[in-house]
Amino acid sequence: MSREPWNDGSPEEPYGDDPEGPQPCDLEGSRDDDEYDVVPCPHCGREISELAEQCPHCGDWIVPDAGAGSKRKPLIVAIAILLLILFLLWVF
């Protein structure tokens, strides 16, 4: 009966020689999944969690960036007005 390296009764750490296990360099500086990045508050500039809905320092609400949708809205309105003008010119 062969003995597995983690079950041989030696006082070594379990999985110490396991080539598929984590190496010490993998465990150094690792971040837990429940830790989140910090970002500056857009109002007061102090560090807050990236998931914060309200700044705990200044109390202002954090509004998520609207992104590309807010940049496209004026373009869509301009195109709609242009099409309306062309339609009115065509009708009259």
Secondary structure as GFF3:
##gff-version 3
##sequence-region A 1 92
A	DSSP	three_ten_helix	5	7	.	.	.	ID=ss1
A	DSSP	alpha_helix	24	27	.	.	.	ID=ss2
A	DSSP	beta_strand	38	40	.	.	.	ID=ss3
A	DSSP	beta_strand	47	49	.	.	.	ID=ss4
A	DSSP	alpha_helix	68	91	.	.	.	ID=ss5
###
